[in-house]
Amino acid sequence: MAENTQHLKPDTVLKNYWRDNEQFADLFNAALFNGRPLIKPEELEDLDTEASSILEHRKHTESISASRDIIKARKRSSAHGVEFVLLGNESQEHIHYAMPMRIMGYDYNAYKKQYDSNSKKYKTSSGMSSDEYLSKMKKDDKFIPVITLTVYYGSKPWDGATSLHEMLNIPEGMEPFVNNYRILLVEARKNNLTLHNVRNINLFHLLETVLDLNLTKKQAMEKILTYAKEHNVDKTVIMTVAGATNLNIDYNAFEKGDGDMYTLFNEIAKEGKAEGKAEGKTEGKAEGIIETGLDLGLSENDILERLQKKLGISLQKAQEYFNIFGKQMA
C-alpha cells in the first residue's frame, strides 16, 4: 500500500482556509473592530492577488514583482453611494524583519494598479486642467483604501518591526518629519481576538496550543486530540493547523473515517515512548508507534501497517515488535 502521509505547504493550506468569506470576515472583524460584525461575508468578493507594478521615475523604469496571499473587495451601500475597501491577508510562517516595507510595497502596488486603471480614462486633456492632465488624475478622483492584515504562525514571539520607523536610524529631532508606515499584526501563538466563527475559534485555540513553547510536543498533541474530540473540530481546521505549523498529515485516518485520530498520529507517535531515546533506534520508534496506536484504539492490523510504513520493515518484523511491546502494554 502506498505511503499516504503528506506534508502540506503552509502558504497553500492557509490561502485555501482564508478564502472562505465567513472565516475571512470574522478574522478582520476581530482584528479591526474587536469582534463587532461590521464586515459581512456577503459583501466580500475575491480579487486578483497579483500585485506587480511598474515604477517610473524620469528615464528610469523598474518592475516590481509581488503577489499577495489573499485580497478581497468589500462592497457595501451607504448614504454616499457604494463604498469599497480592499482587504488583504498575508500569512507569515517566519519573522520577517522588513515586514513594514513588504506590506508598504503590497499596499503601494494596490494603489498603483488603481491609479493606472483610472488614468486610462484620460487620453486627451478635454475637460481637464493642465495639472490634472499632467497627473492623469482629476482633483476629485478618489481611490479605494487598502487594509492589510498579517497573521504570524511562528512559535517564537514576534520581535520584528511593526512600523517603518522601527527599521530606520532616525537622527534626533527628525522623527516627526519622516513618514511612518505601520502594519496590522496578529500572532497566532498568543492573541486576544474576539472571534465568533466556530472554525476560527477552534483554529486559533489549536494553533496557540501547538505553538506554546512551554509544552512538549507530546503534551501539545495530547491537548489537541482532547480538544478536537470534545469540540468535534472540523477536518478543514485540523488540516490548516497541521499545514500552518508543519505537522505531518495521515490521510488514512480520513479515508477510514477515524475522526478520533484527527490526522495527527505521526507527530504523536514520534513522541510516545520513543521520546528521549536515540532517534535512530528502530525499537524505540516501534514502541512509541505501538503505544500510541493502542491509546488511540487502533486495531492490530492498523498498527502493523503503520509500523511497516514508518520504519520500512517487513510484516514479520512488525509482528515481532507488536508481540513484544503490545503485550507489555496490555
Residue, then its C-alpha position, 0 to 999 in steps of 0.5 A: m500500500a502506498e505511503n499516504t502521509q503528506h506534508l502540506k505547504p503552509d502558504t497553500v493550506l492557509k490561502n485555501y482556509w482564508r478564502d472562505n468569506e465567513q472565516f475571512a470576515d470574522l478574522f478582520n472583524a476581530a482584528l479591526f473592530n474587536g469582534r463587532p460584525l461590521i464586515k459581512p461575508e456577503e459583501l466580500e468578493d475575491l480579487d486578483t492577488e497579483a500585485s506587480s507594478i511598474l515604477e517610473h521615475r524620469k528615464h528610469t523604469e523598474s518592475i516590481s514583482a509581488s503577489r499577495d496571499i489573499i485580497k478581497a473587495r468589500k462592497r457595501s451601500s451607504a448614504h454616499g453611494v457604494e463604498f469599497v475597501l480592499l482587504g488583504n491577508e498575508s500569512q507569515e510562517h517566519i519573522h520577517y524583519a522588513m515586514p513594514m516595507r513588504i506590506m508598504g510595497y503590497d499596499y503601494n502596488a494596490y494603489k498603483k494598479q488603481y491609479d493606472s486603471n483610472s488614468k486610462k480614462y484620460k487620453t486627451s486633456s478635454g475637460m481637464s486642467s493642465d495639472e490634472y492632465l499632467s497627473k492623469m488624475k482629476k482633483d476629485d478622483k478618489f481611490i479605494p483604501v487598502i487594509t492589510l492584515t498579517v497573521y504570524y504562525g511562528s512559535k517564537p514571539w514576534d520581535g520584528a518591526t511593526s512600523l517603518h520607523e522601527m527599521l530606520n536610524i532616525p537622527e534626533g529631532m527628525e522623527p516627526f518629519v519622516n513618514n511612518y508606515r505601520i502594519l496590522l499584526v496578529e500572532a497566532r501563538k498568543n492573541n486576544l481576538t474576539l472571534h465568533n466563527v466556530r472554525n476560527i475559534n477552534l483554529f486559533h485555540l489549536l494553533e496557540t496550543v501547538l505553538d506554546l513553547n512551554l509544552t512538549k510536543k507530546q503534551a501539545m498533541e495530547k491537548i489537541l486530540t482532547y480538544a478536537k474530540e470534545h469540540n468535534v473540530d472540523k477536518t478543514v481546521i485540523m488540516t490548516v493547523a497541521g499545514a500552518t505549523n508543519l505537522n505531518i498529515d495521515y490521510n488514512a485516518f480520513e479515508k477510514g473515517d477515524g475522526d478520533m485520530y484527527t490526522l495527527f498520529n505521526e507527530i504523536a507517535k514520534e513522541g510516545k515512548a520513543e521520546g528521549k531515546a536515540e532517534g535512530k533506534t528502530e525499537g524505540k520508534a516501534e514502541g512509541i508507534i505501538e503505544t500510541g496506536l493502542d491509546l488511540g484504539l487502533s486495531e492490530n492490523d492498523i498498527l502493523e501497517r503503520l509500523q511497516k510504513k514508518l520504519g520500512i520493515s517487513l510484516q514479520k518484523a512488525q509482528e515481532y515488535f507488536n508481540i513484544f511491546g503490545k503485550q507489555m502494554a496490555 
